[in-house]
Amino acid sequence: MAISVEMIKAGLKELGLATGDVVLVHSDLRRLGKPRELVKLSHCGADAVIDAFVETVGPEGVVIVPTLTRTTVKGGEEAPSGLVFDPAQTPSCVGSITNVMRLRPDSARSTHPTHSIVAIGGRAEELCRVNPDMSTFDRRGPWGRMYDWDGSICWFGTLNKTNTTVHVVEDWMDLPYMETCCAWVRGPDGRAFKRKILKAPLGPRDFYRVTSKSSRLLDESGIIVSTLIGQAKVSLMKVRDVHRVIREGIIRDPCLLLKEPEADEWSRKACEAAIPYVREKFGRPEA
């Protein structure tokens, strides 16, 4: 079957996505079809994917993509990529669909300098509002609104290793290995300045692996529905369900999202900090 907006919409409706829904999309456009098919489409199919989501949820819904940027300062005076965050110009580092969507005239973008999002829909501007004093995934910001608005998460050709909501759970649980750092930001006067980033998800994580502990946990939880759209496996789940499963998993195993302690020094220290913190704050799970 030829790749088209209608074909993608049919797959999304099969998953249960409907008018008025709020959905966060993690994507890998390369999985949709063969390169010789994708190059025939606008932006190699990115426009078709975006249009399909926007048309499926309608004007009352909201379609969201992460537009993460490499602007973090890690011990030096410049970001490793040399980027200074400007929401109108700084490209996303997480895929072509995210960059095509951020350039659409009807999109809104949040202003967090490392973990911004872009949204299209009736409440896009409201969803994207942030304050400089918020942590990276602050409960009062876009990630909290996705939860409050009963949003969904879609993996379009991707897996749990792209699941930024896992970091949201770490933030909301105030896990001790989340860090404070800085990022370069362009101010209203055009000059660059360093802004403090609270609860930054620095360091390695086990869930970045395809066969991670949290991936198995989510797969076994029964909260994910999946289908095939083109050649891409596409999965849908509720934000609140992901929060619940991951939070309960961390209470059982405080190092759920971390590598084994012997993997590296950062992981060792993170596990040593997480275990007593989780046990003290959340107790031990019932047997």
URVENBEL-V544786 format. One record per residue. N is the residue number from 0. RES is the residue in one letter. SS is DSSP state (@ for helix, = for strand, . for the rest). PHI is phi in whole degrees, -180 to 180 (* if undefined). OMEGA is omega in radians with two decimals (none if undefined). Layout:
# URVENBEL-V544786
{{N:RES:SS:PHI:OMEGA} {N:RES:SS:PHI:OMEGA}}
This chain:
# URVENBEL-V544786
{{0:M:.:*:-3.14} {1:A:.:-68:3.12} {2:I:.:-73:-3.13} {3:S:.:-154:3.08} {4:V:@:-60:-3.10} {5:E:@:-65:3.11} {6:M:@:-65:3.13} {7:I:@:-68:3.10} {8:K:@:-60:3.13} {9:A:@:-61:3.11} {10:G:@:-67:3.13} {11:L:@:-66:3.11} {12:K:@:-68:3.08} {13:E:@:-62:3.11} {14:L:@:-74:3.14} {15:G:.:108:3.08} {16:L:.:-69:-2.98} {17:A:.:-143:3.11} {18:T:.:-55:3.11} {19:G:.:88:-3.09} {20:D:.:-73:3.02} {21:V:=:-109:-3.04} {22:V:=:-140:3.04} {23:L:=:-96:-3.02} {24:V:=:-112:2.95} {25:H:=:-101:-2.93} {26:S:=:-139:2.96} {27:D:.:-137:-3.04} {28:L:@:-61:-3.10} {29:R:@:-61:-3.10} {30:R:@:-79:-3.02} {31:L:.:-67:-3.10} {32:G:.:-167:3.13} {33:K:.:-71:-3.11} {34:P:@:-53:-3.12} {35:R:@:-67:3.06} {36:E:@:-85:-3.07} {37:L:@:-67:-3.09} {38:V:.:-67:3.11} {39:K:.:-79:-3.03} {40:L:.:-102:3.10} {41:S:@:-59:-3.08} {42:H:@:51:3.10} {43:C:@:56:3.08} {44:G:@:103:-3.12} {45:A:@:-61:-3.14} {46:D:@:-64:3.14} {47:A:@:-64:3.14} {48:V:@:-65:-3.14} {49:I:@:-62:3.14} {50:D:@:-59:-3.11} {51:A:@:-64:3.12} {52:F:@:-66:-3.10} {53:V:@:-63:-3.14} {54:E:@:-71:-3.13} {55:T:@:-69:-3.11} {56:V:@:-86:3.09} {57:G:.:73:-3.08} {58:P:.:-66:3.12} {59:E:.:-85:3.12} {60:G:.:-92:3.11} {61:V:=:-138:3.03} {62:V:=:-108:-3.03} {63:I:=:-127:2.98} {64:V:=:-132:3.02} {65:P:=:-74:3.07} {66:T:=:-129:-3.05} {67:L:=:-68:-3.07} {68:T:.:-134:3.14} {69:R:.:-93:-3.10} {70:T:.:-118:-3.07} {71:T:=:-71:3.04} {72:V:=:-94:-3.11} {73:K:.:-118:3.06} {74:G:.:90:3.12} {75:G:.:-111:-3.12} {76:E:.:-93:-3.13} {77:E:.:-125:3.02} {78:A:.:-65:-3.12} {79:P:.:-53:-3.12} {80:S:.:-88:-3.07} {81:G:.:79:-3.06} {82:L:.:-84:2.96} {83:V:.:-115:-3.01} {84:F:=:-73:3.01} {85:D:.:-137:-3.04} {86:P:.:-58:-3.13} {87:A:.:-82:-2.99} {88:Q:.:-130:-2.99} {89:T:.:-68:-3.11} {90:P:.:-72:3.03} {91:S:.:-80:3.10} {92:C:.:-108:-3.07} {93:V:.:-123:2.94} {94:G:.:112:-3.06} {95:S:@:-68:3.13} {96:I:@:-61:-3.13} {97:T:@:-66:-3.14} {98:N:@:-75:3.07} {99:V:@:-67:-3.10} {100:M:@:-69:-3.10} {101:R:@:-68:-3.13} {102:L:.:-90:3.11} {103:R:.:-71:-3.08} {104:P:.:-66:-3.12} {105:D:.:-96:-3.12} {106:S:=:-96:3.03} {107:A:=:-121:3.14} {108:R:=:-129:3.07} {109:S:.:-76:-3.00} {110:T:.:-111:3.05} {111:H:.:-70:-2.97} {112:P:.:-72:3.10} {113:T:.:-118:-3.06} {114:H:=:-128:3.08} {115:S:=:-78:3.03} {116:I:=:-130:3.01} {117:V:=:-123:-3.10} {118:A:=:-137:3.03} {119:I:=:-129:3.11} {120:G:=:147:-3.04} {121:G:.:-61:-3.12} {122:R:.:-116:-3.06} {123:A:@:-63:-3.13} {124:E:@:-62:3.13} {125:E:@:-63:-3.11} {126:L:@:-61:-2.98} {127:C:.:-84:-3.08} {128:R:.:-66:3.07} {129:V:.:-138:3.02} {130:N:.:-118:-3.11} {131:P:.:-60:-3.10} {132:D:.:-86:-3.12} {133:M:.:-77:3.00} {134:S:.:-73:-3.03} {135:T:.:-56:-3.10} {136:F:.:-122:-2.99} {137:D:.:-50:3.12} {138:R:.:-59:-3.10} {139:R:.:-86:-3.04} {140:G:.:-104:-3.09} {141:P:@:-56:-3.08} {142:W:@:-71:3.05} {143:G:@:-73:3.12} {144:R:@:-68:3.07} {145:M:@:-58:3.11} {146:Y:@:-70:-3.09} {147:D:@:-64:-3.12} {148:W:.:-88:3.09} {149:D:.:55:-3.12} {150:G:.:-74:3.09} {151:S:=:-119:3.04} {152:I:=:-117:3.09} {153:C:=:-120:2.98} {154:W:=:-99:-3.11} {155:F:=:-98:-3.10} {156:G:.:81:-3.14} {157:T:.:-120:-3.12} {158:L:.:-132:-3.10} {159:N:@:-60:-3.12} {160:K:@:-64:3.06} {161:T:@:-102:-2.96} {162:N:.:-80:-3.09} {163:T:.:-59:-3.14} {164:T:@:-61:3.06} {165:V:@:-61:3.08} {166:H:@:-66:3.11} {167:V:@:-60:3.11} {168:V:@:-62:3.10} {169:E:@:-59:3.13} {170:D:@:-63:-3.07} {171:W:@:-67:3.06} {172:M:.:-82:3.12} {173:D:.:57:-3.10} {174:L:.:-65:-2.93} {175:P:.:-70:-3.14} {176:Y:.:-89:2.99} {177:M:.:-70:-2.92} {178:E:=:-117:3.00} {179:T:=:-106:3.12} {180:C:=:-144:3.10} {181:C:=:-135:3.05} {182:A:=:-142:3.09} {183:W:=:-83:-3.12} {184:V:=:-133:3.06} {185:R:=:-91:-3.12} {186:G:.:-81:-3.14} {187:P:.:-59:3.14} {188:D:.:-86:3.12} {189:G:.:89:-3.13} {190:R:.:-88:3.12} {191:A:=:-87:3.05} {192:F:=:-143:3.13} {193:K:=:-92:3.12} {194:R:=:-116:3.13} {195:K:=:-72:3.11} {196:I:=:-113:-3.11} {197:L:=:-96:3.13} {198:K:=:56:3.09} {199:A:=:-76:-3.13} {200:P:.:-85:3.13} {201:L:.:-82:3.11} {202:G:.:86:-3.14} {203:P:.:-74:3.07} {204:R:.:-141:3.05} {205:D:@:-66:-3.03} {206:F:@:-70:3.04} {207:Y:@:-72:3.10} {208:R:.:-83:3.13} {209:V:.:-64:-3.10} {210:T:.:-105:-3.09} {211:S:.:-87:3.10} {212:K:@:-63:-3.11} {213:S:@:-72:3.06} {214:S:@:-62:3.12} {215:R:@:-63:3.14} {216:L:@:-61:3.13} {217:L:@:-67:3.13} {218:D:@:-61:-3.09} {219:E:@:-85:-3.04} {220:S:@:-77:-3.11} {221:G:.:80:-3.09} {222:I:.:-92:-3.03} {223:I:.:-105:2.97} {224:V:=:-114:-3.04} {225:S:=:-137:3.03} {226:T:=:-151:3.09} {227:L:=:-110:3.05} {228:I:=:-121:-2.94} {229:G:.:62:3.08} {230:Q:.:-104:-3.08} {231:A:=:-96:2.94} {232:K:=:-77:-3.09} {233:V:=:-123:-3.07} {234:S:=:-124:-3.13} {235:L:=:-132:3.10} {236:M:=:-153:3.13} {237:K:=:-84:3.10} {238:V:@:-55:-3.09} {239:R:@:-63:3.11} {240:D:@:-67:3.12} {241:V:@:-63:3.08} {242:H:@:-56:-3.08} {243:R:@:-62:-3.08} {244:V:@:-64:-3.11} {245:I:@:-69:3.13} {246:R:@:-62:3.12} {247:E:@:-63:3.12} {248:G:@:-66:3.12} {249:I:@:-69:3.10} {250:I:@:-64:3.09} {251:R:@:-74:-3.10} {252:D:.:-136:-3.09} {253:P:.:-58:3.13} {254:C:.:-100:-3.08} {255:L:.:-51:-3.03} {256:L:.:-93:-3.07} {257:L:.:-103:3.00} {258:K:.:-70:3.09} {259:E:.:-60:-3.07} {260:P:@:-55:-3.11} {261:E:@:-79:-3.08} {262:A:@:-67:-3.12} {263:D:.:-169:-3.06} {264:E:@:-65:3.14} {265:W:@:-61:-3.11} {266:S:@:-65:3.12} {267:R:@:-61:-3.12} {268:K:@:-67:-3.14} {269:A:@:-64:3.12} {270:C:@:-65:-3.14} {271:E:@:-63:3.12} {272:A:@:-81:-3.03} {273:A:@:-70:-3.02} {274:I:@:-61:-3.14} {275:P:@:-67:-3.14} {276:Y:@:-64:-3.11} {277:V:@:-65:-3.13} {278:R:@:-62:-3.11} {279:E:@:-73:-3.03} {280:K:@:-83:-3.02} {281:F:@:-114:3.14} {282:G:.:76:3.11} {283:R:.:-99:3.13} {284:P:.:-65:3.09} {285:E:.:-65:-3.12} {286:A:.:-68:none}}
